[in-house]
């Protein structure tokens, strides 16, 4: 159950990162270059969090028998 919850959290974080990246791209299409920069930074941090959740779940729920 912990493994499923950990993977679910990681997937949600990666989904949020994708949404932030898309928002930055939409801002860039409208000519707001500062939106591209800040939403890309936010997307990068969310990606790190999502990958950390996925990798951490894999490491900490591994069967060590």
N, C-alpha and C positions, 0 to 999 in steps of 0.2 A: 504494500500500500504506500509506503514511503517513497518507493521508486517511482510509482505512477504520479504521485503528487509532485515530486521533484522535477520530473520531466514535463509535467503540465505547466508548472511555474516557468521553466525555461522556455517553453514554446510560447507562453503568453508574453514574456519579456521580449522574445525575438519578434513577435507580432507587433508589439508596441514600437520596437526599433524600426520595423518596416514602415509603419504608419508615420513615424517621425521623419524618416528619409523621404517618403512620398510628399509630406507636407513641405519640406524644404525644396523639393523639386518643383512643386506647384508655385511656391513663392518666387523661385528663380524664373519661372516662365512668365510671371507677371512683372519681372524687372526688379525684384527686391533681393539684391545679392546678400544683404545681411541676413535674411531669412535662411538662405542656403547654408551659410556658415554655421549659424547657431543651431538649426535643426539637424545638420549633419553631425555636429558635436554631440548633441543629445542622442542621436541615433547610434553613434559610436559607443557612448557610455551604456546605453540600453543593450547593445549587442554584447558588450563585455559582461554585463550582468546576466544576460540570457545564457551565454556560453559558460559562464562560471557556474550557473545553476545546473546546466546539463552535465558538464564535466564533473562537478562536485558530487552530483547524484550518482553518476556512474562509479566514481572512486569510492564513495562512502557506503554504497549498497552492494558492492561487489561480493560475490560469494568466495570467501577465503578458506574453503575447506580442502 
